[in-house]
C-alpha cells in the first residue's frame, strides 16, 4: 500500500511539473518572458507560488526544465547506436538532442529567450549542474559501451555539446527558424568532432 501511495504522489508531482511548464510556455508566448510573473504561472497552473518553488528555484529555471529529459534521451540513443567508434555514438546522441530542441514547438519558441539570458549571463546556477550531469553521464555510457578510455571520450562529449550550444545560442539570438538553426548546430557538431575522428580518438 505505501508503494501505491508513493506512485500516486510521484504521478501528481509529474502532472504539476508539466502543468507549470505548459503554463509558463503559454504565458511567455502571450505576454513575453519579462512581463510574466511566477504568480501568474502558478495561478494558470492552478497551484500556489509555494508549490511553484517546490518544483523550480526560479522563473529562469523553467526555460531549461527540458535538460533532464534530454539527458535521458542522449544516454538512450548513445546506448542504442551500434557503432564501436565513440565519435559516432557522440554524434548520434547529440543529433537526437538537436532534433528534440528544434522540433518541439515550445522549446523552439523559447530559444530566443534562452539565448538572450545566456548572452547576459543570467543562466540559472542549477543549469550548470544539469549540463555537467548530461556530459558526464553521456561520456560514461559511451566509454563503457565502447571500451574507449573515459579520458578520450569526455573531451569529445564536451567539445560536441559546447559547439552545439554555441551555435544554438547564436541562432536563438537571431531568431532563426528551427530548420536553419538545426542545420547550423549539426555543422558545428561535425566540425567539433572532426579533429577527434582524424586523430582516431
C-alpha positions in Angstrom: 0.0 0.0 0.0 2.7 2.5 0.8 4.2 1.8 -2.6 0.9 2.6 -4.3 0.7 5.9 -2.3 4.2 6.7 -3.4 3.4 6.1 -7.0 0.3 8.4 -6.7 2.4 11.1 -5.2 5.0 10.8 -8.0 2.3 10.9 -10.7 0.8 14.1 -9.1 4.2 15.7 -8.9 4.9 14.9 -12.6 1.5 16.4 -13.6 2.1 19.5 -11.6 5.6 19.9 -13.0 4.3 19.6 -16.6 1.4 21.9 -15.8 3.8 24.6 -14.7 6.0 24.1 -17.8 2.9 24.3 -20.1 1.5 27.4 -18.3 4.8 29.2 -18.5 5.2 28.5 -22.2 1.7 29.8 -22.9 2.3 33.0 -20.8 5.8 33.6 -22.2 4.3 33.5 -25.7 1.3 35.6 -24.9 2.8 38.3 -22.7 6.6 38.0 -23.1 9.1 36.5 -20.7 9.9 39.6 -18.8 6.3 40.6 -18.2 5.3 37.1 -16.9 5.5 36.6 -13.2 5.8 33.5 -11.1 2.4 34.3 -9.5 0.8 34.3 -13.0 2.4 31.0 -13.9 1.3 29.4 -10.6 -2.2 30.8 -11.0 -2.6 29.4 -14.5 -1.4 26.0 -13.4 -3.8 26.2 -10.5 -1.2 25.8 -7.8 0.3 28.1 -5.2 3.5 30.0 -5.5 4.9 27.8 -2.8 4.2 24.8 -5.0 5.9 26.6 -7.9 9.1 27.0 -5.9 9.0 23.4 -4.8 9.4 22.5 -8.5 11.6 25.3 -9.8 14.0 27.6 -8.0 13.2 30.5 -10.3 11.3 31.6 -13.4 14.6 31.2 -15.4 14.8 27.5 -14.5 11.5 26.9 -16.3 13.2 27.7 -19.6 15.7 24.9 -19.1 13.4 22.3 -17.5 13.9 20.1 -20.5 17.6 19.3 -19.8 16.7 16.4 -17.5 14.7 14.8 -20.3 17.4 15.5 -22.7 20.0 13.7 -20.5 17.9 10.6 -20.6 17.4 10.8 -24.3 21.1 11.3 -25.0 22.1 8.3 -22.9 19.4 6.1 -24.5 20.4 7.0 -28.1 24.1 6.5 -27.3 23.4 3.1 -26.0 21.2 2.1 -29.0 23.9 3.1 -31.5 25.7 0.1 -32.9 28.9 1.7 -34.0 32.0 0.8 -31.9 33.5 4.2 -32.5 32.9 6.7 -29.7 32.6 9.7 -32.1 29.7 8.0 -33.9 27.9 7.5 -30.7 28.5 11.1 -29.5 27.2 12.3 -32.9 24.1 10.2 -32.8 23.3 11.2 -29.2 23.8 14.9 -29.8 21.9 14.9 -33.1 19.0 13.5 -31.2 19.3 16.4 -28.8 19.3 18.9 -31.6 16.3 17.3 -33.2 14.4 17.4 -29.9 15.4 21.0 -29.2 14.4 22.4 -32.6 11.3 20.3 -33.4 9.4 20.8 -30.1 7.3 23.9 -30.6 7.6 25.3 -27.0 11.4 24.8 -26.9 11.8 26.4 -30.3 9.7 29.4 -29.5 11.6 30.0 -26.3 15.1 29.7 -28.0 15.4 33.5 -28.3 14.6 34.0 -24.6 17.2 31.4 -23.6 19.8 32.9 -25.9 19.2 36.4 -24.6 19.6 35.2 -21.0 22.8 33.4 -21.9 24.2 36.5 -23.6 23.5 38.5 -20.4 25.0 35.8 -18.2 21.6 35.2 -16.5 21.7 31.4 -16.9 20.4 29.6 -13.7 23.1 28.1 -11.5 21.2 24.8 -11.5 21.7 24.6 -15.3 25.4 24.3 -15.0 25.0 21.2 -12.7 22.4 19.7 -15.1 24.7 20.2 -18.1 27.6 18.7 -16.2 25.4 15.7 -15.4 24.4 15.4 -19.1 28.0 15.4 -20.3 29.3 13.1 -17.6 26.6 10.6 -18.0 26.9 10.5 -21.7 30.7 10.1 -21.6 30.5 7.3 -19.0 27.9 5.5 -21.1 29.9 5.7 -24.3 33.1 4.8 -22.6 31.6 1.7 -21.0 29.8 0.6 -24.2 32.8 1.0 -26.5 35.7 0.2 -24.2 37.3 3.5 -25.0 39.1 5.4 -22.2 36.9 7.9 -20.4 39.8 10.4 -20.7 39.4 10.3 -24.5 35.6 10.3 -24.6 34.9 13.1 -22.1 36.7 15.8 -24.1 34.8 14.6 -27.2 31.5 15.0 -25.5 32.4 18.3 -24.0 33.5 19.7 -27.4 30.4 18.4 -29.1 28.0 19.9 -26.6 29.9 23.2 -26.4 29.9 23.6 -30.1 26.2 22.9 -30.4 25.3 25.1 -27.5 27.2 28.0 -29.1 25.5 27.5 -32.5 22.1 27.3 -30.8 22.6 30.5 -28.8 23.7 32.3 -31.9 20.7 31.1 -33.8 18.4 31.9 -31.0 19.6 35.4 -30.7 18.9 35.9 -34.4 15.5 34.2 -34.1 16.4 31.8 -36.9 13.8 29.3 -38.0 14.1 25.8 -36.5 15.4 24.1 -39.6 18.1 26.8 -40.1 19.2 26.6 -36.5 19.2 22.8 -36.7 21.5 22.8 -39.7 23.9 25.2 -38.1 24.0 23.1 -34.9 24.7 19.9 -36.9 27.5 21.6 -38.8 29.0 22.9 -35.5 28.8 19.3 -34.1 30.6 17.8 -37.1 33.3 20.4 -37.0 33.8 19.8 -33.3 34.2 16.0 -33.9 36.4 16.3 -37.0 39.6 16.6 -35.0 38.8 13.6 -32.8 37.9 11.5 -35.9 41.2 12.4 -37.6 43.2 11.6 -34.5 41.5 8.2 -34.2 40.0 9.0 -30.8 
